[in-house]
C-alpha cells in the first residue's frame, strides 16, 4: 500500500508539473489534453484502487475518490474541458459493462428468479419514486427552485426528481461482481433487478416527463414522448441484436484478438448510437443477451477476456465519474440531499423486504439485496441532462439536487455492496470479515444456485 501511495503522489506531482508549462488560465490542446487526462486518471485511479483494496474497501470506490481529488472541485489537475473530451470513454465503458452483464444473464438459469426479480423491480422502483417525490414535495421550503410554483407545478417537478432517484447502476453492480468474483443466486438476482429497474425507470421517466410538461406549460407532446421512449427501448434492442449477430459471426470465424474486436465494436456503437439517440446500455445489454442465449458462442470465456482487456476503460470511466462531481453544487443542497439519500435508502430497503415476502425470496436475498440497489451512476447521471428540455427555465436546481445525491451514493454505497457480497458467501473473499489474515482460495468455487423461496 505504501508503494501505491508514493506512486500516486508522484503522479500528482508530475501532472502538476506538466500543467505548469501551460499559460495561466489556458488548457491543454484538445488531443494532447485528452491523452494527458486519460493517462493521468488511469494511473492515479489504478493505484488508488490498490490502496482501497489494501484497506478492505472496493477498488471502484478508490477509482471514484481519485477522480474527485484530481478533478476540478479539489486540486483541479483535470479540467472540465478535459473531462468533456473523455466523454467517448464513458460510452465505451457503459457498452463493455452492459455487454458483460448481458453475457452473464442466461435466461434458463435466471428463470427460477423471475418472480423475485419482477416483484423487487416493481416494489423498489415504484416505492422509491413515490416516497422520494412525497418527501421532496414536503421539503419545498428548503428548495429555492420550487419558489413561485403552484402546488401542481411543484408536484410535477418533484415527480421528475423522484423518478430520477429510482435509477440504479448496473455498471457499479457488474463491476463489483467482477472485482469480487461473485457468483450465485444472490448475484444473479440483484443483477437481474438492476437491469430491469433501469428499463422501468426509462419508461416511467418518459411518462412523468410528458405529464410534467403538460402541467408546467399547458401543452405536452404525448405522441412525441411515446415515440422517443419506444425508439430508445425497441430501437436499442434491435441494434443490440444486430450487434450480437455481428459479434457471433466474427467470433465463430476468428480466434485471435477477440477481445480487441469486441472493444472496437463497442467504440463504434457508443459513437454511432449516441448520434442515433440509442441507449448504449440497452444496445450492449441486448447484444450480450443474444450471444449468451441464442448463439453457440462460449460467452463466459469471452466475458473474462473482455474484463482483462477493458480494465483501463473501466478505471478511467469511474475516475471520470468522480471528477465530474460538483462539490460546490453539493454544498448548496447538502441538507436536502442528505435527507433524500436516507429516504431513498429506506424506500429501497422497505421495497426489498415487501417484495421478498411476497415472492418468497431466499433469506440472504431478502436481507442484503437492498445494498445492490443503492449505488447510482450511468442513467442517474444521464437523466439530469434531459432536464433543460423537460423543465425549461427550472433545470439547474433539480439537476444540482439529483447530482448531489448521486455523488453521495457513488462514493459510499459500493462499500455496503461489497460487505453484502461477502456476507452472502458469494465472494471469493467471503472470510475476510472474520479473519483478515486468511489467504485467498487457490481455486474459485461457485456455490450451486439455490432455488428462491
N, C-alpha and C positions, 0 to 999 in steps of 0.2 A: 504493500500500500504506500509506503514511503517513496518508493521509486516512481510510482504513478503520480503521486502528488508533486514531486520535484519536476517531473516531465511536464505536467500541466502548468506549473508556474513558469517554467522555461518557455512554453508555447505562448503564454500570455505576454511574457516579456518580448519575445520575438515579434509577435503581432503588433505590439505597441511600437516597437522599433520600425517595423515596416510601414505603419500608418504615419509615423512621424516624418517620413520623406515627402508626404503629400502637403501641398499648400494648406494653410489654415482654412478650415471650413470646406475644403474640397473632398470629394470622394474619389475612390479608385476608378480608372476607366472601366466601362461595362464588363468586358470579357475578363480582364485581369482581376477586377473586383469580385466577380463570381467565383473564379478559380481560387482566389485567396480566401474568401469566406468559406467555401466548401472544404478546402484542405484544413483550415484552422478549426472549424467546428467539428470536422471528422476526428481529428487527433485529440482535441481537448475533451470532447464528449466521450470518446472511446476510453480514455484514461480515467475520466470521471466515473464512467460505468464500472471500471475496475475498483476504484476506491469505494463506491457504494456497495459493490458485491462483497468486498472485504468486511464491510460493516453490517453484512447480512441484510442489505436493502436491495431493491430491484435495480438492475443496471439501467433500466429505462428511466427511472427517476433521476439517476445520475446524468443521463443524456439531457433531460429537460432542465435540470438545475444548472448544468454547464452552459446551456443556451441562454438561460435567464441572466447569468452573471456576465457572459460575453456580449449580450445584446444591448440595444440602445437604452434600456431602462436602468442599467447598472454601470458597467465600465465603458460601454459604447465602442468596443473594438469591432463590432459588426454593426454596420449602419442599416437603416431601414431600406435604403436603396439596394444594398447587398442582399437583404432578406427577400426583397421583391424579385431580384434576379434569380434567386434559388427556388422560385415558385414551381418550375417544372420538376424539381426533385420531389416535392410533396406529392404531385400527381403520380409520379412513377412509384414512389413508396406505397401509396394507397393501392395502386394496381397490384404490386407484388404481394402486399399483405393480404388483400382480398383474394387473389389467385391462390395463395397458400391456404387461406381459410376454406375456400370452396373445394380445394383438393382434399381437405380433411373431412368434409361433410359427406359421408357415404349415406345415401338415403335409406338403404336397408338397415344399416346399423343405427340410424337416427330414429327409425320408425317407433321403437319402444318408448322414446322420449317425446314423441309428438304431442301427446296430451299435456304433459308438463310444460313444454315449450310454448304451446298455444295459450294456456292459461296464464303463464308468467308474463308473456308478451302483452296480453290484454290488461291484466291487473296492474302490472308495473308501469307501462306506458300511460294507460288511462288514468290510474290513480295519481301518478306523478304530475301529469299535465293538469288535472283538475285541482289538486291540492296546491300546487305551486301558483296556479292562476288565482285561486282564492286568497292565498297569503300575500301575493303581490298587490292585489286589489286592496287588502287591508293595510298595506304599507304605503298607501298613496301619500300621506303627509310627509314621508321621508324620500319621496321620489319626485324631484322637481319637474321631470319631463312630463308628468301627468297633470301639472297645474293648468287650469283653464279648460280642461276637457270635461265633457259631460260624463255622467255615470256609464252610459252605454259605450261611449268612445273609450273611456278608461278601461272598461272591461274588455273591449276588443284588443287594445294594446296589451293588456295583461295576458290575454289568451295566446297571443303570438309568442310572448316571452315564456309562458308556461309550457307550450308545446316544444319550444326550443330546448328547454331544460330537461325534457323527457328523453332527448337524444343520448345514446350511449357511445361506446367506442369499440367496435370490432378490432380496430388496429391495435389498441392497447392490450385487449384481451388476448389476441392472437400472438402478439409479441411476447407477452409474459408466459403464455402456454409454451411457446417455443423455448424461451430462456430457461424455464423451469423443467422442460422436457416432461410436461404433464400429460397424462393420458388416463382415460377412464370415463365413467358415466357422468361425473360432475363436470369435467372439462367439456364433454360433448354437449351436455345440456346447456351450459352457460354460453357456449359459442353459438349454438342454435338460437338462443334467445336474443343475444345482442345483434345478430344479423337480422332476424325477423323484426326486432324492435326498430332498427333504423329504417327498414322498409315502411313500417307502420307510421313512423314519425314523418317521413317524406309525404305520404298520402295525407295524414292529418294536418300537416303544415299547409299544404295546398288548399284544403277545405277551409281552415281557420283564416288563412290569408285572404281568401275571397270574401268571407264574411266581414273581416276587419275593414277591407277596402270599401265595402258597401256601407258600413256604419260611419266610417270617417269621411267619405266623400259623397255618399249618397248613390254611388254607382259601383258596380262590380262586374268585371268581365268573367262571368262564371264559365262560359264556354272556353275562353282562353286559358283559364286556370286549369280546367279539366284536361284540355289538350296538352298543356305543359306537363302536368303530372303524368298523364298517360304516356307521353313521349319519353319522359325521364325513366319511367318504370319499364314499359314494354320495349321501347327503342333500345334502352341499355341492355335489357335481357337478350334481345335479338342480336345486337352487336357482340354480346358476350358469347353467344352460341357460335357465331361466325368466327370469333377469335379462338374458341375451343376447337373448332373443326380445323382451322389453320394450324394450330399447335399440334394437334393429333396427327395430321398428315405429315408434318415435318419430323416429329419425334419418332414416327414409325420408320422413316427412311434414314434418318441421321442419328448416329450415336454420340458423336463427339460434340463438345461445346454446347450442350443442350441448354444449360442454364444461361449462357450468354445470349442465345437466340431468344429465350423467354424474356430476358431483360430488354432486348431490343424491341420486341413486340409490345412490351409494357410502355416503353418510352413513346412509341408511335401512338399507341392507344390513348395514353394520357394527353398527348398534344392534340391529336385529331378529335378525340372525344370531347374535350373541353370546348372546342370550336363548334361542335355539333350539338351542344347542350346535353350531352350524355353524362351520366354519373359514372366516373371511373371505378368507384367501389362496386356498383351493380354490374358493370361490364365484366370486370375481372372475376367477381364472385360467380357470375353465370358461367364464365369460361371454365373456372375450376370445377364447378358442379357438373358441367357437361363431361369434362375429361374423367372425373372420378366415377361417374355413374353411367355414362353412355359410350365410353370408349374402352379400348383394351390397354391403354397406357397405364403403367405402374406409377400412379401419382405419388404414392408415399415416398418412393425413392427420388422422384423428381422434386418433391417438396423439400427434401433435405438438401438436394443440390442447389435449389433456389435460395434457401436460407443461407448457405455458405457464400454464395456469390453476391447476394444482395445486402449483406451486413453493413457495408459502408452507406448504402442508401437509407437503411433503417436508422442508423446512428444520426446521420445528418437530418433526417426527417423530424425526429423527436427533438433534436437540438434546435432546429429552426422553430418548432412549435413553442419551445421555451423562450427563445429570443424574441418571438413576436408578441409575447405577453406585455401588456401596457400596465406596468406597476403604478404609474401616475394615475391612470384611469381607475385602477382597482382601489386606490386610496380614497377617491372621491365617493365611491359607492360601497365602501368597505362594510359598513354596518348592515345595510340590506343584503349585500352579497353573502356575508357570513350567516345571517338568518336563513337565507334561502338555501345555502349549502346544507344546513342542518335539516331544514324542512324537506328538501329533496331526498336526503339520506333516509329520513324517517318514512317518507312516502314509498321509497323503493323497498325498504325493509318490510313495511307493512304489506305491500303488494306481493312480495315473495312469500310471506307467511300465509296470506289468504290463498294464493294460487297453489302453494304446496299442499295445503289442507284439502282443497277441492280436488286437485289432480292426483293426490296420493303420492307425492314425491318422496324420494329417499330422505332419511333424516339429515344426512350431510348436505344434500342439495337444499333442503328447507332451511338449514341453519346458516349456510355460508354463501349461497348463490348471490345474495344481495351485494356482496363485495365485488362481484364481476360487473355489476350494472352501475356502479358509482363512477368509474373513470369516464372522462369525456375528452374527445378530440375529433378530428375529421368533420363529421356532419355538424356537431355542435359549434365548431368554428366557422363552418360554411354558411349556416343559416343567417347569422347576423349580417353577412354580406348582402343578403336579399332585402334587408330592412329598408334601405332607401327607396326601393320600388314599392314595397308593401306599405310602409309607413312614411310617406313623403313629408318631409319637414320635421319628423319626430324621431328619426332613426338613431341619432347619435346617443341619446340617453339609454334607450333599451339595449343597444348594441354594447355599450360600455358595461352595463349591468351583467349581461349574459357572458361577455368575455371575461369579466372579473370572476364570476362563478366557475367558468370553465378552467380558468387559470388555477384556482384553488384546488379543484378536483384533479387537474392534471398532475400536480406535484404530490399531493397527499394520498390519494386513493389507490394508486398502484401498490403502495406498501401493504395496504389491507388485503388486496387481492393476492399478493404473494403469501401472506400469512394463511389465507383461506386455502390456497393450493397445498400448502404444507400440512395444514390441519386435516384436510380431507384425505391425505395419504396418497395423492396422485402426482406428487412431485418427487423427483429423484432425491431431493434434499429434504425428505419428509421428517427426518430425525434431527434436523438442525436445532429446532426449538428445545429439544430435550438434552442434547449434548453437542455443543459446538465443536468438539474435538473429534467427532466421528468422521472417518473418511467417506468420500462419496462411493457408492457402489460401483463395482467394476463394470457391470453389465446392466443395461436398462431392463427392468422388469415391469411390464404394464399390468396393472390389475385387470382381471376379467370384468367386463362391464356387467353391472348388476341391473336387473330389471327394476324400473321405478315402481314404487308403491307396492 
